[in-house]
Amino acid sequence: MSRLLVFSLAVVLARAQTPAPEAQARHFLDLLVKRDFTAAHAMFDDTIGSKLSVGDLEIAWGQVQKGAGMFRHADSARTEASSNADVVFLTCVFEKASLDMRLPLDKAGRIGGLNFTLHVDYTPPDYVTPSAFHEKEVTVGAGMSPLHGALAIPNGDPPFPAVVLVHGSGPADRDSTVGAAKPFRDLAWGLASRGVLVLRYNKRANEYPREVAQTRNFTVKDETIDDALAGVALLMRTEGVDPKRVFVLGHSLGATVAPRIGKANPGIAGLIIVGATTHTIVDVLVPQVIYNLTLHGAMGPIQQKQVDALRAQVARANDPALTPDAPNSEMPLGIPASYWLDLRGYHPEQVARGLSQPLFILQGERDYQVTMDDFAAWKKALEGKKNAEFKSYPKLNHMFVAGDGPSSDEEYTKPGHVDKAVIEDVAAWIKRH
């Protein structure tokens, strides 16, 4: 599904101690800038240090600068605190772009992950009314690994209908940031402006990359479904929320697994399915890559080699003899075999057909990742189901941002917002249920 990592690097790191998370982040960045990769490598824990060499780190830093240009200076930082880790977001200014370096640090100061994403100075779209709502920081889930999130709470009279936003694939933050787009912030603030309380939160792979990487037999249930159900439970006990009117809005992968979420908790009031494929997810990877690589001409030998390698990994993931202990290196995107086995043969439209909850299926007609063929399959599978509604939008892409001409990965690097019509339609649908 959404696999875009604009100027993004995701590697698992650890080791080093400092009393101040921000100081630790700035020190680590300083080592990279000075090209002291040996000292930086000494900050790794034994597990990751044995897998990621000094040379690997040097190559990774080179890839960041290849995309963003030469490093200029570090800018502002912010920290999200939790019971067992602090996450520092440090804005790094490069020659061509500003990137946010994200570092999770445990209480001993060890770095638990490194990720660079495009820095976006967010300006709310005109359909957001800041005076109509306020935000409150919350955590989703209990125990040692809660997820940071936020409630966008209308300023009107409770009780409010409420919705949990469920991410697409990859280590998404609470805004589901992809390039210059922050679709979940658009949705949260747009819906809260219209009287709907909204929960959004960091995805588990975003907040706990090391723990996710070390989870044995990791599945989409571990990655997405369990946390979405925890978010639903949080809303059902939140003051000011009507517990009988808690909805789930899933986008991309989150939309594809939304029927599983609905089946797991029949108390969910309804499912809003935004940009969901009906294909087995592993089978959409090669077509998506080929689409982008051939949008401006034929593939070269190097690109063809990359496609062939991915095609071989997909075939391995589809092998009837596949077992959970197959090496990650043989799997698409390096994701464990257990993950692909969990999704094998899953068709969301078939599960949705057996649900009692109302459904609202939305599709961007310019979406190249999830196409109108998928939308037609949803319609066919749910034909005659009286509580299923459908709507497609001619100018919208996979992020539900408007544009013209063929959509592509490049489009996601340009600033844009979820279209106002989507906000209005979702708010109206929720209020009717």
LOGULUM-871126 format. One record per residue (C-alpha): residue number from 1; y, x negated, z; residue in one letter. Coordinates in Angstrom, 1 decimal. Example, Ala and Ser with C-alpha at 12.3 -4.5 7.8 and 13.67 -1.06 7.14 Angstrom:
2
   num        y        x        z   residu
     1     -4.5    -12.3      7.8        a
     2     -1.1    -13.7      7.1        s
This chain:
433
   num        y        x        z   residu
     1      0.0      0.0      0.0        m
     2      3.5     -1.4      0.8        s
     3      2.7     -5.1      0.8        r
     4      6.2     -6.4      0.3        l
     5      7.4     -9.3      2.4        l
     6     10.8    -10.2      0.9        v
     7     11.4    -13.8      1.8        f
     8      8.8    -13.3      4.4        s
     9      6.5    -15.7      6.2        l
    10      3.9    -14.6      8.7        a
    11      2.0    -17.2     10.6        v
    12      0.6    -17.2     14.1        v
    13      1.9    -19.9     16.4        l
    14      2.0    -20.8     20.1        a
    15      2.7    -23.4     22.8        r
    16      5.9    -24.8     24.3        a
    17      7.7    -23.9     27.4        q
    18     11.3    -23.0     28.2        t
    19     12.9    -20.7     30.7        p
    20     15.2    -19.0     28.1        a
    21     13.7    -17.2     25.1        p
    22     16.8    -17.5     23.0        e
    23     17.0    -21.3     23.7        a
    24     13.4    -21.6     22.8        q
    25     14.0    -19.9     19.5        a
    26     17.0    -22.1     18.6        r
    27     15.1    -25.2     19.6        h
    28     12.1    -24.3     17.4        f
    29     14.5    -23.6     14.5        l
    30     16.2    -26.9     15.1        d
    31     12.9    -28.7     14.8        l
    32     12.3    -27.0     11.4        l
    33     15.7    -27.9     10.1        v
    34     15.4    -31.5     11.2        k
    35     12.0    -31.5      9.4        r
    36     10.3    -32.7     12.6        d
    37      7.2    -30.8     11.8        f
    38      5.1    -32.9     14.1        t
    39      7.1    -31.8     17.1        a
    40      7.0    -28.2     15.9        a
    41      3.2    -28.5     15.5        h
    42      2.9    -29.7     19.0        a
    43      4.2    -26.3     20.1        m
    44      1.1    -24.6     18.8        f
    45     -1.8    -23.6     21.0        d
    46     -5.1    -25.3     20.5        d
    47     -6.6    -22.4     18.5        t
    48     -3.8    -22.1     15.9        i
    49     -3.0    -25.8     15.9        g
    50     -6.5    -26.5     14.8        s
    51     -6.2    -24.1     11.9        k
    52     -2.6    -24.7     10.8        l
    53     -1.8    -28.4     10.1        s
    54      1.6    -30.2     10.2        v
    55      1.5    -30.2      6.4        g
    56      0.9    -26.4      6.3        d
    57      4.0    -25.8      8.4        l
    58      6.0    -28.1      6.2        e
    59      4.9    -26.1      3.1        i
    60      5.7    -22.8      4.8        a
    61      9.3    -23.9      5.7        w
    62      9.7    -25.1      2.1        g
    63      8.7    -21.7      0.9        q
    64     11.3    -20.0      3.0        v
    65     14.0    -22.3      1.6        q
    66     12.7    -21.9     -1.9        k
    67     13.5    -18.2     -1.7        g
    68     16.6    -18.3      0.5        a
    69     18.2    -21.6     -0.4        g
    70     19.1    -24.5      1.9        m
    71     19.6    -23.7      5.6        f
    72     23.3    -23.5      6.7        r
    73     23.4    -22.4     10.3        h
    74     22.0    -20.1     13.0        a
    75     24.0    -17.0     13.9        d
    76     23.5    -14.4     16.6        s
    77     20.3    -13.6     18.5        a
    78     19.0    -10.6     20.4        r
    79     15.9    -10.3     22.6        t
    80     13.5     -7.4     23.2        e
    81     11.8     -7.8     26.6        a
    82      8.5     -6.4     27.8        s
    83      6.0     -7.0     30.6        s
    84      4.2     -9.9     29.0        n
    85      6.4    -11.1     26.2        a
    86      9.9    -11.4     24.9        d
    87     10.7    -11.1     21.2        v
    88     13.7    -13.0     19.9        v
    89     15.4    -12.1     16.7        f
    90     17.6    -15.0     15.5        l
    91     19.7    -14.6     12.4        t
    92     19.5    -17.7     10.1        c
    93     22.1    -18.2      7.4        v
    94     20.7    -19.8      4.2        f
    95     22.5    -20.7      1.0        e
    96     21.3    -17.5     -0.9        k
    97     20.6    -15.1      1.9        a
    98     20.5    -14.5      5.7        s
    99     17.1    -14.1      7.3        l
   100     16.1    -12.9     10.7        d
   101     13.6    -15.2     12.4        m
   102     11.4    -13.2     14.7        r
   103      9.6    -15.1     17.6        l
   104      7.5    -13.5     20.2        p
   105      7.4    -15.6     23.4        l
   106      5.1    -15.1     26.4        d
   107      6.4    -15.5     29.9        k
   108      5.5    -19.2     29.9        a
   109      7.6    -19.7     26.8        g
   110      4.8    -20.1     24.3        r
   111      5.6    -18.9     20.8        i
   112      3.2    -16.2     19.7        g
   113      4.3    -15.7     16.1        g
   114      6.8    -16.6     13.4        l
   115      8.2    -14.3     10.8        n
   116     11.2    -14.4      8.5        f
   117     12.6    -11.2      7.0        t
   118     15.8    -10.4      5.1        l
   119     18.7     -9.8      7.4        h
   120     20.3     -6.4      6.7        v
   121     23.7     -5.3      8.1        d
   122     22.9     -1.7      8.4        y
   123     25.5      0.9      7.5        t
   124     24.4      4.5      8.2        p
   125     24.3      6.8      5.2        p
   126     26.8      9.7      5.1        d
   127     24.2     12.2      6.1        y
   128     24.0     10.6      9.6        v
   129     26.3     12.1     12.3        t
   130     26.5      9.5     15.1        p
   131     28.1     12.0     17.5        s
   132     25.1     14.4     17.1        a
   133     22.5     12.2     18.9        f
   134     22.0      9.2     21.1        h
   135     19.2      6.7     21.4        e
   136     17.0      5.6     24.3        k
   137     14.7      2.6     24.4        e
   138     11.1      3.4     25.2        v
   139      7.6      1.7     25.1        t
   140      4.6      3.3     23.4        v
   141      1.2      2.8     25.1        g
   142      0.4      1.5     28.5        a
   143     -1.3     -1.6     29.9        g
   144     -0.5     -5.2     28.8        m
   145      0.5     -4.6     25.2        s
   146      3.0     -1.7     25.0        p
   147      5.2     -1.4     21.8        l
   148      9.0     -1.4     21.8        h
   149     10.5      1.7     20.3        g
   150     13.4      4.1     20.4        a
   151     13.9      7.8     20.8        l
   152     16.7      9.3     18.7        a
   153     17.6     12.3     20.8        i
   154     19.8     15.2     19.6        p
   155     22.8     16.0     21.7        n
   156     22.2     19.8     21.5        g
   157     20.3     22.1     23.8        d
   158     16.6     21.4     24.4        p
   159     13.8     21.9     23.9        p
   160     13.7     20.0     20.6        f
   161     11.0     19.7     18.0        p
   162      9.9     16.1     17.7        a
   163      8.3     13.8     15.2        v
   164      6.5     10.4     15.4        v
   165      7.1      8.1     12.5        l
   166      3.9      6.1     11.4        v
   167      4.4      3.0      9.3        h
   168      2.9      1.7      6.1        g
   169      0.8     -1.4      5.9        s
   170      1.9     -4.9      7.1        g
   171      3.6     -6.0     10.3        p
   172      6.4     -3.5     10.2        a
   173      9.2     -3.2     12.7        d
   174     10.5      0.1     14.2        r
   175     12.8      0.6     11.2        d
   176      9.9     -0.1      8.7        s
   177     12.2     -2.7      7.2        t
   178     11.3     -3.6      3.6        v
   179     13.8     -6.0      2.0        g
   180     17.2     -4.3      2.3        a
   181     15.8     -0.9      3.2        a
   182     15.3      0.5      6.7        k
   183     13.7      3.9      5.9        p
   184     12.6      4.8      9.4        f
   185     16.1      4.3     10.8        r
   186     17.4      6.5      8.0        d
   187     14.8      9.2      8.9        l
   188     15.3      8.9     12.6        a
   189     19.1      9.2     12.6        w
   190     19.2     11.7      9.7        g
   191     16.7     14.0     11.4        l
   192     18.2     13.6     14.9        a
   193     21.6     14.6     13.3        s
   194     19.8     17.9     12.5        r
   195     18.3     18.6     15.8        g
   196     14.9     16.9     15.6        v
   197     14.0     14.3     18.2        l
   198     12.4     11.2     16.6        v
   199     10.2      8.4     17.9        l
   200      9.9      5.1     16.0        r
   201      8.4      1.9     17.3        y
   202      7.3     -1.6     16.3        n
   203      3.9     -1.8     14.7        k
   204      1.2     -3.7     16.7        r
   205      0.9     -6.5     14.2        a
   206      4.7     -7.0     14.4        n
   207      4.9     -7.2     18.1        e
   208      1.5     -8.9     18.9        y
   209      0.5    -10.9     15.9        p
   210     -1.6    -13.4     17.9        r
   211     -3.5    -10.6     19.7        e
   212     -4.1     -8.8     16.4        v
   213     -5.3    -11.9     14.7        a
   214     -7.8    -12.5     17.5        q
   215     -9.1     -8.9     17.7        t
   216    -12.8     -8.8     16.8        r
   217    -13.8     -6.2     14.2        n
   218    -10.2     -5.1     13.7        f
   219     -9.8     -1.7     12.0        t
   220     -7.0      0.7     10.9        v
   221     -7.7      2.6     14.1        k
   222     -6.7     -0.4     16.1        d
   223     -3.8     -1.2     13.8        e
   224     -2.2      2.3     13.3        t
   225     -4.1      5.4     14.5        i
   226     -4.4      4.7     18.2        d
   227     -0.7      3.8     18.6        d
   228      0.4      6.9     16.6        a
   229     -1.7      9.0     19.0        l
   230     -0.1      7.3     21.9        a
   231      3.3      8.1     20.4        g
   232      2.3     11.7     20.1        v
   233      1.2     11.8     23.8        a
   234      4.5     10.2     24.8        l
   235      6.5     12.9     23.0        l
   236      4.4     15.7     24.5        m
   237      5.4     14.6     28.0        r
   238      9.0     13.7     27.2        t
   239     11.6     15.8     28.9        e
   240     13.5     17.9     26.4        g
   241     10.6     18.0     23.8        v
   242      8.7     21.2     23.0        d
   243      5.2     19.9     23.4        p
   244      3.8     22.5     21.0        k
   245      6.1     21.3     18.3        r
   246      5.3     17.6     18.0        v
   247      4.8     16.5     14.4        f
   248      3.6     13.3     12.7        v
   249      5.4     11.8      9.7        l
   250      3.4      9.1      8.0        g
   251      4.6      6.9      5.2        h
   252      2.4      4.9      2.7        s
   253     -0.6      3.7      4.8        l
   254      0.6      5.8      7.7        g
   255      0.6      8.9      5.4        a
   256     -2.9      8.0      4.1        t
   257     -4.3      7.9      7.6        v
   258     -2.3     10.9      8.9        a
   259     -5.2     13.3      8.4        p
   260     -7.3     11.1     10.7        r
   261     -4.5     11.3     13.3        i
   262     -4.3     15.1     12.9        g
   263     -8.0     15.4     13.2        k
   264     -8.0     13.3     16.4        a
   265     -5.4     15.5     18.1        n
   266     -5.5     19.2     16.9        p
   267     -2.5     19.8     19.2        g
   268     -0.2     18.0     16.7        i
   269      2.0     20.8     15.2        a
   270      1.9     19.5     11.6        g
   271      1.7     16.5      9.3        l
   272      4.3     15.3      6.9        i
   273      2.6     13.0      4.3        i
   274      5.1     10.8      2.5        v
   275      3.8      8.6     -0.4        g
   276      0.1      8.7      0.3        a
   277     -2.6      7.5     -2.0        t
   278     -5.8      9.4     -2.5        t
   279     -7.6      6.3     -3.7        h
   280     -9.6      3.9     -1.4        t
   281     -6.8      1.6     -0.3        i
   282     -8.5     -1.6     -1.4        v
   283     -8.7     -0.3     -5.0        d
   284     -4.9      0.0     -5.4        v
   285     -4.2     -3.6     -4.7        l
   286     -5.0     -5.1     -8.1        v
   287     -3.2     -2.5    -10.1        p
   288      0.0     -2.9     -8.0        q
   289      0.0     -6.7     -8.5        v
   290     -0.6     -6.4    -12.2        i
   291      2.2     -3.9    -12.5        y
   292      4.7     -6.2    -10.9        n
   293      3.5     -9.3    -12.8        l
   294      3.7     -7.7    -16.2        t
   295      6.9     -5.7    -15.8        l
   296      8.9     -8.3    -17.6        h
   297      6.3     -9.7    -19.9        g
   298      2.7    -11.0    -20.1        a
   299      1.2    -12.9    -17.2        m
   300      0.9    -16.7    -17.4        g
   301     -2.2    -18.7    -16.6        p
   302     -1.3    -19.2    -12.9        i
   303     -0.5    -15.5    -12.4        q
   304     -3.8    -14.6    -14.1        q
   305     -5.6    -16.9    -11.8        k
   306     -4.1    -15.1     -8.8        q
   307     -5.1    -11.7    -10.1        v
   308     -8.6    -12.9    -10.8        d
   309     -8.9    -14.2     -7.3        a
   310     -7.6    -10.9     -5.8        l
   311    -10.0     -9.0     -8.1        r
   312    -12.9    -11.1     -6.7        a
   313    -11.9    -10.4     -3.2        q
   314    -11.6     -6.7     -3.9        v
   315    -15.1     -6.7     -5.4        a
   316    -16.4     -8.5     -2.2        r
   317    -14.7     -5.9      0.0        a
   318    -16.5     -3.2     -2.0        n
   319    -19.9     -4.9     -1.9        d
   320    -22.4     -2.5     -0.4        p
   321    -23.9     -5.4      1.5        a
   322    -20.6     -6.3      3.2        l
   323    -20.8     -6.8      7.0        t
   324    -18.0     -7.1      9.5        p
   325    -18.7    -10.8     10.0        d
   326    -17.8    -11.8      6.4        a
   327    -15.2    -14.6      6.4        p
   328    -11.5    -13.4      6.2        n
   329    -11.0    -15.9      3.4        s
   330    -13.2    -13.8      1.1        e
   331    -11.3    -10.6      1.9        m
   332     -8.2     -9.2      0.2        p
   333     -5.0    -10.4      1.9        l
   334     -7.1    -12.3      4.4        g
   335     -7.6     -9.0      6.3        i
   336    -11.0     -8.8      8.2        p
   337    -14.0     -7.1      6.5        a
   338    -14.1     -4.7      9.5        s
   339    -10.8     -3.3      8.4        y
   340    -11.9     -2.6      4.8        w
   341    -15.2     -1.1      6.1        l
   342    -13.3      1.3      8.3        d
   343    -11.4      2.6      5.2        l
   344    -14.3      2.5      2.8        r
   345    -15.0      5.8      1.2        g
   346    -12.1      7.5      3.1        y
   347    -10.3     10.1      1.0        h
   348     -7.4     11.6      3.0        p
   349     -7.1     14.7      0.9        e
   350    -10.7     15.7      1.7        q
   351    -10.1     15.3      5.5        v
   352     -6.8     17.2      5.2        a
   353     -8.5     20.1      3.5        r
   354    -10.4     20.7      6.8        g
   355     -7.4     20.6      9.1        l
   356     -5.8     23.7     10.6        s
   357     -2.3     22.1     11.0        q
   358      0.4     22.8      8.3        p
   359      0.9     20.0      5.8        l
   360      4.0     18.9      3.9        f
   361      3.2     16.4      1.1        i
   362      6.1     14.5     -0.5        l
   363      6.1     12.2     -3.5        q
   364      8.6      9.9     -5.3        g
   365      8.1     10.3     -9.0        e
   366      9.3      6.7     -9.7        r
   367      6.8      5.3     -7.1        d
   368      4.6      2.7     -8.8        y
   369      2.5      2.0     -5.6        q
   370      1.5      5.6     -5.1        v
   371      1.7      7.5     -8.4        t
   372      2.0     11.1     -9.5        m
   373     -1.7     11.0    -10.2        d
   374     -2.2     10.8     -6.4        d
   375      0.2     13.7     -6.0        f
   376     -1.8     15.7     -8.5        a
   377     -5.0     14.9     -6.6        a
   378     -3.4     16.1     -3.3        w
   379     -2.5     19.4     -5.0        k
   380     -5.9     19.9     -6.5        k
   381     -7.7     19.1     -3.3        a
   382     -5.5     21.5     -1.2        l
   383     -5.3     24.2     -3.8        e
   384     -5.4     27.6     -2.1        g
   385     -4.6     26.1      1.3        k
   386     -1.7     28.5      2.4        k
   387     -0.2     26.1      5.0        n
   388      0.2     23.2      2.6        a
   389      3.5     22.6      0.8        e
   390      4.3     20.0     -1.9        f
   391      7.5     18.5     -3.2        k
   392      8.2     15.6     -5.6        s
   393     11.6     13.9     -6.3        y
   394     12.3     12.6     -9.9        p
   395     14.5      9.6     -9.0        k
   396     12.9      8.3     -5.8        l
   397     10.7      5.2     -5.4        n
   398      8.1      4.4     -2.7        h
   399     10.8      4.0     -0.1        m
   400     12.2      7.4     -1.1        f
   401     15.3      5.6     -2.3        v
   402     16.9      6.9     -5.5        a
   403     17.2      4.7     -8.6        g
   404     16.8      4.6    -12.4        d
   405     14.1      3.1    -14.7        g
   406     10.8      1.6    -13.6        p
   407     10.5      0.8     -9.9        s
   408      9.3     -2.7     -8.8        s
   409      9.3     -5.1     -5.8        d
   410     12.7     -6.4     -6.9        e
   411     14.2     -2.9     -6.3        e
   412     13.5     -3.2     -2.6        y
   413     15.8     -6.2     -2.2        t
   414     18.8     -4.0     -3.1        k
   415     20.5     -1.9     -0.3        p
   416     19.7      1.8     -0.3        g
   417     18.9      4.7      1.9        h
   418     16.3      7.4      2.1        v
   419     17.6     10.2     -0.1        d
   420     19.5     13.0      1.6        k
   421     17.3     15.7      0.0        a
   422     14.3     14.2      1.8        v
   423     16.1     14.4      5.2        i
   424     17.2     18.0      4.5        e
   425     13.7     19.1      3.3        d
   426     11.8     17.5      6.2        v
   427     14.3     18.9      8.8        a
   428     14.0     22.4      7.3        a
   429     10.2     22.2      7.2        w
   430     10.0     21.2     10.8        i
   431     12.3     23.9     11.9        k
   432     10.2     26.5     10.1        r
   433      7.1     25.4     12.0        h
